[in-house]
Amino acid sequence: MAWQDDRGGTGHWNTWCRSTADGGVTWIRAARLSDRPGGAFYKHPAGYEFVYGDYFEIDVGFRGRLHVIWGAGESYYGAGECWYTRGSPVLRRR
């Protein structure tokens, strides 16, 4: 599963994921997907300024590789883009 939140009300959003291999009885610790350095002016070490929640998709591809795409931006009215990550270690077999 994946989601976006403003954890702690800091004004900075992040995208997270976690997985289960036993139907939800136990879960692997949440991993922050939006922690890569650099990027747009509205992206900070603590997260991005605004979430475009209607642009969000998750899929599990070949060999259990996680693919997540989401929208983020400056504000509801401001500039925004879609961000993509793949191959999260959350779903890799150990």
C-alpha positions as CSV (number, residue, x, y, z in Angstrom):
1,M,0.0,0.0,0.0
2,A,1.1,3.6,-0.5
3,W,-0.2,6.9,0.7
4,Q,0.6,10.6,1.1
5,D,0.4,12.5,4.4
6,D,1.5,15.7,6.2
7,R,2.8,13.8,9.2
8,G,2.8,15.9,12.3
9,G,1.2,18.9,10.6
10,T,4.5,20.3,9.4
11,G,3.2,21.7,6.1
12,H,5.3,19.3,4.1
13,W,3.8,16.3,2.5
14,N,5.5,12.9,1.8
15,T,4.7,9.7,-0.1
16,W,5.1,6.5,1.9
17,C,4.6,2.7,1.3
18,R,4.6,-0.5,3.2
19,S,3.8,-4.1,2.4
20,T,2.6,-7.3,3.9
21,A,3.2,-10.9,2.9
22,D,0.6,-12.5,5.1
23,G,-2.6,-10.8,4.2
24,G,-2.2,-7.9,6.6
25,V,-1.4,-9.8,9.8
26,T,2.1,-8.2,9.9
27,W,3.5,-5.2,8.0
28,I,7.0,-4.2,7.0
29,R,8.0,-0.7,8.4
30,A,6.8,2.2,6.3
31,A,9.4,3.5,3.7
32,R,9.4,7.2,2.6
33,L,9.4,7.3,-1.2
34,S,9.7,11.1,-1.5
35,D,13.0,11.4,0.2
36,R,15.3,11.8,-2.9
37,P,17.4,15.0,-2.9
38,G,16.9,17.7,-5.5
39,G,14.0,18.3,-7.7
40,A,11.5,21.2,-8.0
41,F,11.6,24.4,-6.0
42,Y,8.7,23.2,-3.9
43,K,10.5,20.1,-2.7
44,H,12.4,20.4,0.6
45,P,14.3,17.9,2.8
46,A,11.1,17.6,4.9
47,G,8.8,16.9,1.9
48,Y,6.9,18.8,-0.8
49,E,4.5,21.7,-0.3
50,F,1.3,20.4,-1.7
51,V,-0.2,17.0,-2.7
52,Y,-2.3,16.5,-5.8
53,G,-4.1,13.5,-4.4
54,D,-6.2,12.9,-7.6
55,Y,-2.9,11.9,-9.4
56,F,-1.8,8.8,-7.6
57,E,-1.2,5.2,-8.8
58,I,0.5,2.1,-7.4
59,D,1.3,-1.1,-9.1
60,V,3.5,-4.2,-8.5
61,G,5.4,-5.2,-11.6
62,F,7.8,-7.9,-12.7
63,R,9.4,-9.8,-9.8
64,G,7.5,-7.8,-7.2
65,R,9.0,-4.4,-8.0
66,L,6.9,-1.6,-6.7
67,H,6.0,1.3,-9.0
68,V,4.4,4.5,-7.6
69,I,3.5,7.7,-9.3
70,W,2.0,10.8,-7.6
71,G,1.3,14.5,-8.1
72,A,3.0,17.2,-6.0
73,G,3.3,20.9,-6.3
74,E,3.5,24.3,-4.8
75,S,-0.2,24.8,-4.1
76,Y,-3.7,24.0,-5.3
77,Y,-3.3,26.8,-7.9
78,G,0.5,26.6,-8.5
79,A,2.9,24.7,-10.5
80,G,3.0,20.9,-10.1
81,E,4.4,17.8,-11.6
82,C,4.2,14.0,-11.4
83,W,6.8,12.1,-9.5
84,Y,7.7,8.5,-10.0
85,T,9.7,5.9,-8.1
86,R,10.3,2.2,-8.8
87,G,12.0,-0.7,-7.2
88,S,11.3,0.1,-3.6
89,P,13.1,-2.3,-1.2
90,V,9.8,-2.7,0.7
91,L,8.6,-5.5,-1.6
92,R,11.9,-7.1,-2.4
93,R,12.3,-10.7,-1.3
94,R,14.9,-11.3,1.4
